[in-house]
């Protein structure tokens, strides 16, 4: 029996999708909900994905659009469900120093504006090229580059304060 490339690709993307969702949502429960909803939408919209195109970019775009819709809904409802200090420690548990450093990076990431955090997540964490990340976010490359530069500078300042 031949394995379905769509399902196999979706399964392989799960860890990266969870990491991206965590960066967008800033709350573990919201990130899990976002990831689950994006997978559900992808399965229901499977016919819109064209084999041979990048499944990861397609999934990130779905997830980002869903998060924007959720953020707009929350703003309209004027309710905040995530605690300011909430965050997910990313990475494997290692030496105590590494854990503290990851915690510092995570806290610094959470202080970035959404646009800068998305750019940093896609380019520096996920390893996308600028053009690919700009396509996922839906902005010109120059705009993505500016967001990434400002986000990186803000992180360096925040992490310099933490040291």
C-alpha positions as CSV (number, residue, x, y, z in Angstrom):
1,X,0.0,0.0,0.0
2,X,1.4,3.4,-1.0
3,X,1.6,6.2,1.6
4,X,-0.3,9.4,0.9
5,X,2.3,12.2,0.3
6,X,0.0,14.8,1.7
7,X,-0.6,13.0,5.0
8,X,3.1,12.0,5.3
9,X,4.2,15.6,4.7
10,X,1.6,16.9,7.2
11,X,2.8,14.4,9.8
12,X,6.5,15.3,9.3
13,X,5.6,19.0,9.7
14,X,3.9,18.6,13.1
15,X,6.9,19.5,15.3
16,X,7.7,22.6,13.2
17,X,4.0,23.6,13.1
18,X,3.8,23.3,16.9
19,X,6.9,25.5,17.3
20,X,5.5,28.1,14.9
21,X,2.1,28.1,16.7
22,X,3.8,28.5,20.1
23,X,5.6,31.5,18.8
24,X,2.5,33.1,17.4
25,X,0.1,32.3,20.3
26,X,2.4,32.9,23.3
27,X,0.4,30.4,25.2
28,X,0.8,26.6,25.2
29,X,-3.0,25.8,25.2
30,X,-3.7,28.4,22.5
31,X,-0.8,27.1,20.4
32,X,-2.1,23.5,20.6
33,X,-5.6,24.8,19.6
34,X,-4.2,26.8,16.7
35,X,-2.2,23.8,15.5
36,X,-5.2,21.5,15.7
37,X,-7.4,23.9,13.9
38,X,-4.9,24.5,11.1
39,X,-4.5,20.7,10.6
40,X,-8.3,20.3,10.5
41,X,-8.6,23.2,7.9
42,X,-5.8,21.7,5.8
43,X,-7.5,18.3,5.8
44,X,-10.8,19.8,4.8
45,X,-9.1,22.0,2.1
46,X,-6.8,19.3,0.9
47,X,-8.0,19.7,-2.7
48,X,-6.6,23.2,-2.7
49,X,-3.0,22.1,-2.1
50,X,-1.2,21.2,-5.3
51,X,1.2,18.3,-5.2
52,X,4.7,19.4,-6.0
53,X,4.3,22.8,-4.1
54,X,5.6,23.5,-0.7
55,X,3.3,22.0,1.9
56,X,5.1,23.7,4.8
57,X,4.6,27.2,3.3
58,X,0.9,26.3,2.7
59,X,0.5,25.2,6.2
60,X,2.2,28.2,7.7
61,X,0.0,30.5,5.7
62,X,-3.1,28.7,6.9
63,X,-1.9,28.9,10.5
64,X,-0.9,32.5,10.3
65,X,-4.2,33.5,8.8
66,X,-6.1,31.6,11.4
67,X,-4.1,33.3,14.1
68,X,-4.8,36.8,12.7
69,X,-8.5,36.0,12.6
70,X,-8.4,34.8,16.2
71,X,-6.4,37.9,17.3
72,X,-9.0,40.1,15.7
73,X,-11.8,38.2,17.4
74,X,-10.1,38.6,20.7
75,X,-9.7,42.3,20.2
76,X,-13.3,42.7,19.4
77,X,-14.3,40.7,22.5
78,X,-11.7,42.8,24.5
79,X,-10.6,39.8,26.6
80,X,-7.1,38.6,27.2
81,X,-6.8,34.9,27.8
82,X,-3.0,34.6,28.0
83,X,-1.1,35.8,31.0
84,X,1.7,38.3,30.2
85,X,4.4,36.0,31.5
86,X,3.0,32.9,29.8
87,X,5.4,31.2,27.5
88,X,6.5,27.8,26.3
89,X,10.1,26.7,27.0
90,X,11.3,25.6,23.6
91,X,13.9,22.9,23.2
92,X,15.0,19.9,25.1
93,X,15.8,20.1,28.7
94,X,19.6,20.2,29.1
95,X,22.1,21.7,31.4
96,X,20.6,24.3,33.8
97,X,22.4,27.1,32.0
98,X,21.0,26.1,28.7
99,X,17.5,26.0,30.2
100,X,17.9,29.5,31.7
101,X,19.2,30.9,28.4
102,X,16.2,29.3,26.5
103,X,13.9,30.9,29.0
104,X,15.5,34.3,28.5
105,X,15.2,34.0,24.7
106,X,11.6,32.9,25.0
107,X,10.7,35.8,27.3
108,X,12.5,38.2,24.9
109,X,10.6,36.8,21.9
110,X,7.3,37.3,23.6
111,X,8.0,41.0,24.0
112,X,8.4,41.5,20.2
113,X,5.5,42.9,18.2
114,X,3.7,40.2,16.2
115,X,5.2,41.2,12.8
116,X,8.7,41.1,14.2
117,X,8.2,37.8,16.1
118,X,6.8,36.2,12.9
119,X,9.8,37.3,10.9
120,X,12.3,36.1,13.5
121,X,10.4,32.8,13.8
122,X,10.3,32.1,10.1
123,X,13.8,33.2,9.2
124,X,16.0,32.6,12.3
125,X,14.2,29.7,13.9
126,X,12.6,27.9,10.9
127,X,15.4,28.7,8.5
128,X,13.3,30.1,5.6
129,X,14.9,32.3,3.0
130,X,13.7,35.9,3.1
131,X,11.6,35.5,-0.1
132,X,9.9,32.4,1.3
133,X,9.1,34.0,4.6
134,X,7.8,37.1,2.9
135,X,5.5,35.0,0.8
136,X,4.2,33.2,3.9
137,X,3.6,36.5,5.8
138,X,2.2,38.2,2.6
139,X,4.5,41.2,2.5
140,X,7.3,42.5,0.3
141,X,10.8,41.2,1.0
142,X,12.0,44.7,2.1
143,X,9.2,44.8,4.7
144,X,10.1,41.4,6.0
145,X,13.8,42.4,6.1
146,X,12.9,45.5,8.1
147,X,10.8,43.5,10.6
148,X,13.6,41.0,11.0
149,X,16.2,43.6,11.5
150,X,14.1,45.4,14.1
151,X,13.2,42.2,15.8
152,X,16.8,41.0,15.9
153,X,18.0,44.3,17.4
154,X,15.2,44.2,20.0
155,X,16.2,40.7,21.0
156,X,19.8,41.6,21.3
157,X,18.9,44.5,23.6
158,X,16.6,42.4,25.7
159,X,19.1,39.5,25.9
160,X,21.9,42.0,26.8
161,X,19.8,43.2,29.7
162,X,19.2,39.6,30.8
163,X,22.9,38.8,30.9
